[in-house]
Amino acid sequence: MEASTETKTLTPSLQDEPKWFALKVSRKEALAIKVMEDAGVRTYCPMAATDTTIHGKKMIVERPIIPNTVFVFAPFRKVNALKNQHPFITYCYKKLDGKFKILQVPTREMERFIDSSTKMKNDITYFSPDEVELKQGDRVKIVGGLFDGYEGTLLKAKGRAKRMFLINFEMLGALGTHIEPQYIRVIK
């Protein structure tokens, strides 16, 4: 029933136009990526190296920075068909105007998110939209370095040569990394 209700809300032309969707996958990111890529769907799941102990041995393993989430770029019809074939895959939803809608990420925002998370790969912290009150920090622009031209929020980190910088993504939340102070300019 869910699929038919959601299909009715999109016109046929919108169902065939590729868009970025966020999918929940219940700790099966690798399997969801395989399912989608085998079907010819572009996927993205930002990963970061983390220290962990397995059977008493310290190891570095790659883990998703946004657990249980995979981003896919494909027409709604294709994503919906794959979702219906694999029950562990569901949509992420966002509440808009009092109703829950399937989370579609604007292409420009998703490309910026991919670029940022790729550059930050080993020095990254993810903050969900609910975890960060962006009005508390200074609004800054990065001049030079890997993030030249990016604007975001500076979180002051006491006793550090670098400052924590947040890049806010309207639909996705925020990514944080450390930026050398010489690259930071306050926006007034």
N, C-alpha and C positions, 0 to 999 in steps of 0.2 A: 504493500500500500504506500509506503513511504516514497518509493521511486515514482509511482504514478502521480502523486501529489506534487513532487518536486519537478517533474517533467512538464506538468501543466503550467507552472509558473514562468517557464522560459519559452519564448517564441522559437519556432524551428530554426531560424537563422542564428539565434544566440546559442542554441544547443550545438551547432556545428562549428562555431568559432572557438579556436583554442584559447584557453584562459588558464591562469594559475589558480589551483585549488589547494587548500591545506587539508590533509587527511589524517585522521587518528588511526593508529595501527597497533595498539596494545602490546608494546615491547617486541614488535615483529618488523622493525624498520627494514632490515635486510631482505626479508621475505617479500614485503610490499614493494620494495625497489625492484626486485627480480620480476615479480608479477607484472609491474608496470612497464619495465624496460623490455621484457619479452613481448609485450604487446605494442612496442614502438612508442611508448610514452616517455617524454623527457621528465626526469625526476631530479629532486635536490633534497638532500638531507645533510645539513651542516654538521660536521664532525670535529672533535677536538681530542687531542691526546690527553689522557688522565692517568695519574698514578693509582694503582690498586694492588691489593695483595690477593693472590690466588694460590690456595694450598700452601700458605706460609711463605710464598715467594713474591717479592715486589716486582711488579711489571708495569709497563706503560701500554695502555690499550686505547683504541679509538672508540669514542662513544658519542652518540648524538648530543648536540648541545641543547636541542629542544626535544626531550624524550617523548616517544610515542607519536611523533609527527613526521610526515613526509609531504613534501610539496611536489605537485605534478602539473605539467603544462600539456593540456589536451582539450579537445571539445568535451562539453558536459556529457553528451551521449556516450562517449567512449569511457570516460571516468565512471559514469553511473553503471554501465554494463559490467565493467571490471569489479566495481564495488559490490554489485549484486551477486557476482560469482564467488567472491571471497568475503565471507561474513566478518572476518577480523578487521576489514577496512571499513571505516565510516567517515563521514564528513565532519569537519570542524564547523561550528556554527558561531555566528556573532549576532547579538541582539541589536536590531535596528528598528526604530520606530515601534517599539513594543513587541516586535515579532522576531523570531529566530530565523536567520537566513544563512544559507551555505556561505562559508567564508571564501570569497574570491579575492585574490590579492592582485591589485593593479600591476600590470607588467613592469612599469617603470620602478615601482617600489620593490618588486621582487628582484629585478636585476640589480638594484642598488644593494639589497640585502645579500644576494649571492656574492657580489663584489666585496662588500664589507666583511662578511663572515669568512671568505676565502683569505683575505689579507690578514685578518686577525687570528687565523687558525689556531695557533698555539698560545695565544694570550687573549682569551675571550671569556666573557661571562655573559650569560643570557638573562635578561630580566623580562618577565611577562608584563603586559601593560598595567596590571594591577599592582605590581611590586615597586614601581618607580613613580615618584611624584616629580616630574621634570621641572616644575616651577621652583624647586628648592635650589638648584644650581645655577651657575652663570651660563648664559647662552654663548657659545664660542664657535669660532670657525678655525679649521686647521689650514695652515699655510705652509706647504712643503711636506715632504715625506710621503709615505704610502697613502695617506688619507687627504692629500691636498684637495682643498675645495669643499670638504665635508663640513656640515654644520651640525652641532649637537649640544649636549649639556655636559658641563664639566663637574665631576664629583671630586671634591678636594680630598686627597689622601694624605694624611699627616705623616711626616717622616719619610716620604718617598721622593726620589728625584723625578719620578714620572707622575703624571696625574691621570686618574681614571676618566675616560671620555666615553660618553654614551651617544650612540647614534639611534635616534628614535625612528621607528617605522610605525606609521599610523595603524596599520592593520595587524602587524606582527609583534609589536613590543619593542624592545631595545636590545642592542648589543653593546657591550662595554669592553674597552681595551685600554692599555696604558699608552699615553702619548708623551713624548719628550716636551718639556715646557717651552722650548724655543719655537715650536710649531703652533702654539696656541695663541689665538687673538680673541679678546672679548668683543662680542658684538654689542654695541650700545644703541 
